[in-house]
């Protein structure tokens, strides 16, 4: 392991220390209790809003509720569900999945508060266009003196919103399942040392895949959030259906084992026997990290997508946003975990990340399983790359002005290529660390502004109960 990778590992572990775990999980529990479980009690109304019944074409914003949810899901339903779950199992064992569930349950309340705030306190950028997200509700809701906190979030977002993990894992599955067996990898340098074959430099296949990804993503991201929302709203439902049906096939073929593996997840969550070194803290920390990476609750990126929704009612967008952890982590991540556990892929010491999931699919759905996963991964990762570019450009917009935000896309497509040719350890720890930094201002501001969310919620549901709006 080289020095840079070790530095990034230490950075991520320090950033995801006990204080941040308390801030994310404790903050979510605070939102649950403070709201008296209000978001959950209005889950059905959130689904009604999502159907478009309350869409107002004349409301401020860029995209409708469904497109906002699809754009956010394009980022959250992705590699975190496929390779993120595999990483959680590889490092933290089955018990890590339980702690992913906890982040999802409390994350629903967190998303309700943060995404309501993203509409409640929308601001204007240097061009006068309405914008939403943590950086804006920090300044608009807490006051100008809090701007350094907003700038801190935006700076961390410049790195945290890059798609290196997605491009890395997409490149890995193409390399391991298609190219390796055909001898198409291509190394820059190969030499013999100590009777062992040693590889240096970059694989030619990784470079080629990286270049192709740069071209594909560039065609969409330079079109802005409207094109992103349009593309995501069409691809996200398709990718969810294909992936869910494939995983369900594996689960139903092993249906008798489902109770056993649910029991294993719960018992291992408090014993840590399957974790690296058998340390319970590794199970909890890894589960929460992977859960936050998967559903982004409390990180702040999803609030930027929902801040672009066409609505005058902040609470509606909060209710739509809270559906994400339920879809993303409680449903899709759990299904992925069961597939990996049932096939025994998690116990293989020579596979990690996306390759572990590929092994599970290959064993669970012989002949076509790996190829179905490649299709899903392609759609998952590409749509995630579409959305993350919007997040990062909003961060640069806040820091350097609207006239400079387009420069982020050039940096962004470079990180796609960089992620394709570098190692998974370097990528996951770099992104993990900056996710942690983004969570600090997001959760701090959301907790401080929680009374404003409750005030808006009481007003909204009072008007709803009076029948003030049968549509928008």
ZAZATOR-577464 format. One record per residue (C-alpha): residue in three letters; x, y negated, z. Coordinates in steps of 0.05 Angstrom, whole numbers, padded with zeros to 5 digits, always signed. Last residue first. Layout:
alaXYZ;...
***
This chain:
unk-01027-00450-00130;unk-01085-00401-00128;unk-01143-00395-00079;unk-01115-00455-00042;unk-01146-00493+00016;unk-01181-00431+00039;unk-01180-00451+00112;unk-01138-00390+00127;unk-01088-00412+00074;unk-01084-00482+00103;unk-01070-00454+00172;unk-01020-00406+00141;unk-00981-00463+00110;unk-00981-00509+00171;unk-00958-00453+00218;unk-00904-00434+00168;unk-00878-00505+00160;unk-00871-00513+00235;unk-00839-00445+00241;unk-00788-00463+00187;unk-00773-00529+00221;unk-00761-00493+00287;unk-00711-00447+00253;unk-00666-00506+00232;unk-00610-00492+00282;unk-00614-00417+00268;unk-00612-00426+00193;unk-00555-00476+00198;unk-00511-00428+00238;unk-00531-00368+00195;unk-00511-00400+00129;unk-00450-00436+00157;unk-00419-00371+00184;unk-00445-00324+00130;unk-00402-00356+00075;unk-00338-00339+00114;unk-00360-00267+00121;unk-00375-00261+00047;unk-00305-00290+00036;unk-00273-00233+00075;unk-00315-00179+00043;unk-00298-00205-00027;unk-00223-00201-00015;unk-00230-00134+00022;unk-00270-00102-00034;unk-00224-00127-00089;unk-00156-00108-00060;unk-00180-00039-00038;unk-00213-00026-00105;unk-00148-00038-00143;unk-00136-00088-00200;unk-00149-00084-00275;unk-00224-00093-00280;unk-00228-00143-00223;unk-00179-00189-00259;unk-00221-00187-00323;unk-00284-00206-00287;unk-00244-00257-00247;unk-00225-00292-00312;unk-00298-00295-00331;unk-00312-00333-00268;unk-00255-00383-00275;unk-00284-00402-00343;unk-00354-00404-00314;unk-00331-00450-00258;unk-00314-00504-00308;unk-00388-00512-00322;unk-00396-00545-00253;unk-00355-00606-00271;unk-00408-00655-00293;unk-00454-00632-00237;unk-00406-00657-00184;unk-00342-00631-00152;unk-00362-00596-00087;unk-00436-00588-00097;unk-00431-00569-00170;unk-00373-00522-00153;unk-00420-00484-00106;unk-00476-00485-00157;unk-00427-00457-00209;unk-00412-00400-00161;unk-00485-00381-00151;unk-00501-00384-00226;unk-00442-00340-00242;unk-00465-00290-00190;unk-00530-00279-00228;unk-00503-00255-00295;unk-00450-00212-00261;unk-00504-00177-00222;unk-00541-00164-00287;unk-00478-00132-00316;unk-00465-00090-00254;unk-00534-00059-00248;unk-00543-00049-00323;unk-00476-00015-00333;unk-00483+00023-00268;unk-00550+00050-00289;unk-00523+00074-00356;unk-00462+00104-00324;unk-00506+00139-00273;unk-00547+00170-00329;unk-00482+00193-00360;unk-00459+00226-00295;unk-00525+00263-00287;unk-00532+00288-00359;unk-00497+00356-00356;unk-00519+00376-00285;unk-00565+00330-00245;unk-00546+00339-00172;unk-00474+00360-00184;unk-00460+00305-00235;unk-00500+00255-00196;unk-00462+00269-00131;unk-00395+00267-00168;unk-00414+00200-00198;unk-00432+00174-00129;unk-00362+00193-00104;unk-00331+00161-00166;unk-00367+00096-00151;unk-00328+00086-00086;unk-00282+00142-00066;unk-00258+00210-00089;unk-00200+00255-00066;unk-00224+00270+00004;unk-00290+00303-00016;unk-00338+00302+00044;unk-00382+00248+00015;unk-00396+00290-00047;unk-00433+00342-00006;unk-00491+00344-00056;unk-00542+00328-00002;unk-00501+00273+00029;unk-00489+00236-00036;unk-00563+00241-00057;unk-00586+00222+00013;unk-00541+00160+00013;unk-00567+00138-00055;unk-00639+00145-00031;unk-00624+00105+00031;unk-00590+00050-00010;unk-00650+00046-00056;unk-00707+00043-00005;unk-00686+00011+00061;unk-00628-00026+00028;unk-00651-00059-00036;unk-00727-00056-00036;unk-00736-00072+00038;unk-00677-00120+00038;unk-00708-00158-00022;unk-00780-00165+00002;unk-00759-00221+00050;unk-00746-00266-00011;unk-00819-00266-00033;unk-00842-00287+00037;unk-00790-00343+00040;unk-00812-00367-00029;unk-00883-00373-00005;unk-00861-00409+00058;unk-00828-00464+00018;unk-00892-00485-00018;unk-00881-00535-00073;unk-00859-00481-00122;unk-00818-00469-00184;unk-00761-00427-00156;unk-00690-00454-00160;unk-00678-00450-00085;unk-00694-00376-00090;unk-00629-00365-00129;unk-00588-00407-00080;unk-00620-00374-00020;unk-00597-00306-00047;unk-00525-00329-00042;unk-00530-00348+00031;unk-00494-00292+00068;unk-00549-00283+00119;unk-00582-00227+00082;unk-00536-00207+00024;unk-00575-00142+00011;unk-00516-00096-00008;unk-00456-00134+00019;unk-00493-00147+00084;unk-00509-00073+00090;unk-00438-00054+00072;unk-00410-00099+00127;unk-00463-00077+00177;unk-00449-00003+00164;unk-00373-00014+00165;unk-00376-00050+00232;unk-00422+00000+00264;unk-00386+00063+00240;unk-00317+00034+00253;unk-00338+00014+00323;unk-00358+00086+00337;unk-00286+00110+00325;unk-00278+00181+00301;unk-00212+00165+00268;unk-00248+00149+00202;unk-00321+00162+00218;unk-00353+00230+00220;unk-00357+00234+00296;unk-00380+00163+00304;unk-00426+00183+00361;unk-00482+00131+00360;unk-00494+00126+00285;unk-00477+00200+00278;unk-00542+00218+00312;unk-00585+00174+00267;unk-00552+00193+00200;unk-00550+00267+00219;unk-00624+00266+00236;unk-00640+00236+00169;unk-00596+00289+00138;unk-00632+00346+00172;unk-00701+00319+00157;unk-00684+00314+00082;unk-00656+00385+00075;unk-00721+00417+00052;unk-00727+00366-00003;unk-00663+00388-00038;unk-00690+00389-00110;unk-00735+00332-00090;unk-00675+00290-00069;unk-00636+00301-00134;unk-00696+00285-00177;unk-00711+00225-00133;unk-00641+00199-00148;unk-00654+00201-00223;unk-00723+00170-00217;unk-00695+00114-00173;unk-00639+00097-00221;unk-00682+00094-00283;unk-00738+00055-00249;unk-00691+00005-00215;unk-00652-00008-00280;unk-00716-00022-00318;unk-00745-00068-00265;unk-00679-00107-00264;unk-00671-00113-00340;unk-00731-00155-00359;unk-00732-00204-00300;unk-00656-00207-00304;unk-00655-00230-00376;unk-00706-00285-00365;unk-00677-00308-00299;unk-00606-00311-00328;unk-00631-00349-00389;unk-00665-00400-00343;unk-00606-00400-00295;unk-00555-00423-00346;unk-00541-00405-00420;unk-00466-00401-00410;unk-00479-00340-00367;unk-00509-00298-00423;unk-00459-00292-00480;unk-00402-00298-00429;unk-00424-00233-00395;unk-00415-00192-00458;unk-00348-00222-00478;unk-00317-00216-00409;unk-00342-00145-00403;unk-00308-00126-00469;unk-00243-00157-00445;unk-00245-00118-00379;unk-00260-00053-00415;unk-00199-00064-00459;unk-00153-00081-00400;unk-00178-00021-00360;unk-00165+00025-00419;unk-00094-00001-00426;unk-00081+00018-00354;unk-00040-00034-00316;unk+00032-00032-00292;unk+00064+00025-00256;unk+00051+00099-00254;unk+00094+00150-00217;unk+00100+00223-00236;unk+00135+00260-00180;unk+00202+00296-00180;unk+00232+00242-00136;unk+00219+00190-00190;unk+00194+00202-00261;unk+00172+00142-00301;unk+00108+00117-00333;unk+00098+00045-00357;unk+00041+00008-00390;unk-00008+00064-00380;unk-00060+00089-00430;unk-00125+00117-00404;unk-00150+00154-00465;unk-00130+00224-00445;unk-00198+00252-00462;unk-00214+00276-00392;unk-00194+00208-00364;unk-00236+00166-00412;unk-00308+00185-00397;unk-00322+00200-00324;unk-00261+00170-00289;unk-00247+00110-00334;unk-00320+00091-00346;unk-00333+00099-00272;unk-00273+00057-00253;unk-00287+00001-00302;unk-00357-00007-00274;unk-00328-00006-00204;unk-00277-00061-00218;unk-00325-00104-00258;unk-00376-00103-00202;unk-00325-00115-00147;unk-00293-00173-00184;unk-00359-00208-00197;unk-00342-00275-00164;unk-00391-00305-00115;unk-00347-00296-00054;unk-00290-00334-00087;unk-00325-00400-00103;unk-00374-00385-00047;unk-00321-00396+00006;unk-00312-00467-00020;unk-00387-00478-00021;unk-00397-00453+00050;unk-00340-00497+00075;unk-00370-00557+00038;unk-00436-00546+00073;unk-00400-00543+00140;unk-00363-00607+00122;unk-00430-00639+00105;unk-00456-00633+00176;unk-00450-00708+00190;unk-00495-00719+00130;unk-00556-00691+00166;unk-00581-00625+00193;unk-00637-00612+00143;unk-00614-00648+00081;unk-00540-00632+00091;unk-00547-00560+00114;unk-00607-00549+00069;unk-00564-00569+00009;unk-00503-00526+00024;unk-00548-00468+00043;unk-00585-00467-00024;unk-00630-00510-00067;unk-00620-00560-00123;unk-00663-00615-00154;unk-00628-00651-00212;unk-00605-00723-00201;unk-00540-00714-00240;unk-00497-00716-00177;unk-00539-00661-00146;unk-00606-00669-00113;unk-00629-00636-00049;unk-00677-00581-00030;unk-00695-00578+00043;unk-00760-00539+00047;unk-00742-00497-00014;unk-00676-00469+00011;unk-00704-00471+00081;unk-00756-00419+00063;unk-00699-00378+00034;unk-00659-00380+00098;unk-00718-00365+00144;unk-00749-00308+00104;unk-00681-00280+00087;unk-00663-00275+00161;unk-00730-00241+00177;unk-00718-00189+00123;unk-00646-00183+00146;unk-00668-00158+00214;unk-00695-00095+00181;unk-00642-00093+00128;unk-00583-00102+00175;unk-00612-00047+00219;unk-00618+00000+00159;unk-00545-00012+00142;unk-00530+00007+00214;unk-00564+00074+00202;unk-00525+00084+00138;unk-00460+00077+00176;unk-00479+00139+00216;unk-00469+00183+00155;unk-00393+00171+00157;unk-00360+00104+00169;unk-00304+00103+00117;unk-00328+00150+00062;unk-00402+00140+00078;unk-00397+00064+00075;unk-00354+00067+00012;unk-00407+00112-00021;unk-00462+00063+00000;unk-00423+00006-00031;unk-00412+00048-00094;unk-00485+00054-00113;unk-00528+00006-00073;unk-00473-00047-00066;unk-00461-00039-00141;unk-00528-00068-00157;unk-00593-00087-00125;unk-00568-00150-00089;unk-00545-00191-00150;unk-00600-00172-00200;unk-00646-00172-00139;unk-00634-00247-00131;unk-00648-00260-00205;unk-00708-00214-00202;unk-00736-00249-00140;unk-00727-00317-00173;unk-00757-00290-00238;unk-00817-00265-00199;unk-00827-00330-00162;unk-00822-00373-00225;unk-00760-00407-00252;unk-00730-00477-00258;unk-00756-00518-00200;unk-00808-00572-00185;unk-00881-00550-00191;unk-00918-00561-00257;unk-00922-00487-00276;unk-00953-00470-00208;unk-00950-00396-00194;unk-00999-00374-00139;unk-01025-00310-00172;unk-00957-00295-00202;unk-00953-00223-00177;unk-00898-00243-00128;unk-00945-00287-00088;unk-00991-00228-00077;unk-00932-00185-00054;unk-00913-00239-00003;unk-00985-00240+00020;unk-00980-00166+00035;unk-00918-00176+00078;unk-00954-00228+00120;unk-00947-00192+00187;unk-00876-00175+00170;unk-00857-00248+00161;unk-00892-00266+00227;unk-00854-00217+00271;unk-00864-00263+00331;unk-00826-00317+00293;unk-00776-00327+00350;unk-00771-00251+00361;unk-00753-00234+00290;unk-00711-00296+00278;unk-00671-00281+00341;unk-00662-00209+00319;unk-00634-00234+00253;unk-00586-00281+00290;unk-00563-00224+00334;unk-00549-00181+00273;unk-00512-00235+00233;unk-00482-00276+00290;unk-00466-00215+00333;unk-00429-00182+00274;unk-00394-00248+00262;unk-00368-00252+00333;unk-00348-00178+00334;unk-00299-00182+00277;unk-00317-00185+00203;unk-00268-00242+00189;unk-00212-00204+00224;unk-00225-00140+00186;unk-00229-00178+00120;unk-00164-00216+00131;unk-00128-00154+00156;unk-00149-00116+00093;unk-00129-00176+00050;unk-00060-00179+00081;unk-00051-00104+00072;unk-00069-00110-00002;unk-00020-00166-00011;unk+00037-00128+00023;unk+00032-00066-00021;unk+00000+00000+00000;
***
